[in-house]
Amino acid sequence: MRQFPGLIWILWLGVLDIVDCPVICNKAEYRIGDECCPMCSPGNHVYKHCTEFTSTSCVPCIGSTYLDKPNGLPGCIPCRHCDPGFGLMVKHPCTPSSDTVCEPLEGFYCTDPTKDGCKAAQRHSSCEPGQYIRQKGSPSTDTVCTNCTGDTYSDGSFTSCQPHTQCDQLNLQQIKPGTRQSDSECGQETSSPVAVIVCVVVAIALIAAVGIGLYLKKKKKRKLLGSDTEGHSLRNEKRWKPLEHFSE
Ligand SMILES: *[C@@H]1O[C@H](CO)[C@@H](O)[C@H](O)[C@H]1NC(C)=O
């Protein structure tokens, strides 16, 4: 029974020894060897460690580097690059005490968000023909597409599926039925190339017939008035008469 407290005491001394061995510095200090040095403030890094007689010597982060915490580091950390190749652009530029914050480019959404920024983004997907855009993509969400149903269609760019045109309601004939991707096509009676050619031929024939008809009618009239040559001479006489008057 007497042995137990003695053993505990020895163990306790051992624990104290382990804890005692490394130098414990307070929160605003860092350990270098057996010394505790004051940390550099954010935006600065250590230039010279403190000594028995001098405090830590700190210098600011320069170039595109930063340190956002009190530190005992010999250098600053390079700032993040917002790579357009990863769909990113700068939201907040780098400062000596804060890293660059990136955000998705227009038309992209974040796939790897951070506390107040984004590490990677992807282009909004586009809806397929036969689908409508149920929800446009945002910086944080992708486009939401939904299939068209029933008697409707969308080419993939619509924000709702449009009903197919009902040709019979327009008193037109349906040339092509509507699909989920496209509207129905309406038209007058079948206008195939053959039909168009037939129409043109008929039209030419009609014009020709009318022309021939008129020509024949004229010829008949002339025959009733007399011979062609008499007609001409009559007209010539009439035309020259005023001139004769003028010369007298
Ligand atoms: C949408 O339509 C496509 C093609 O018709 C089909 O493969 C897919 O399963 C449909 N999706 C849903 C959610 O109904």
The ligand as a Gaussian input file, in Angstrom:
#p B3LYP/6-31G(d) Opt

LIG

0 1
 C      -35.160000      13.321000     -71.442000
 O      -35.187000      12.921000     -72.790000
 C      -34.090000      12.146000     -73.199000
 C      -34.183000      11.955000     -74.703000
 O      -35.488000      11.795000     -75.128000
 C      -34.081000      10.843000     -72.415000
 O      -32.965000      10.063000     -72.799000
 C      -33.999000      11.174000     -70.933000
 O      -34.074000       9.998000     -70.163000
 C      -35.100000      12.128000     -70.517000
 N      -34.885000      12.545000     -69.162000
 C      -35.852000      12.556000     -68.261000
 C      -35.470000      13.030000     -66.912000
 O      -36.996000      12.206000     -68.495000

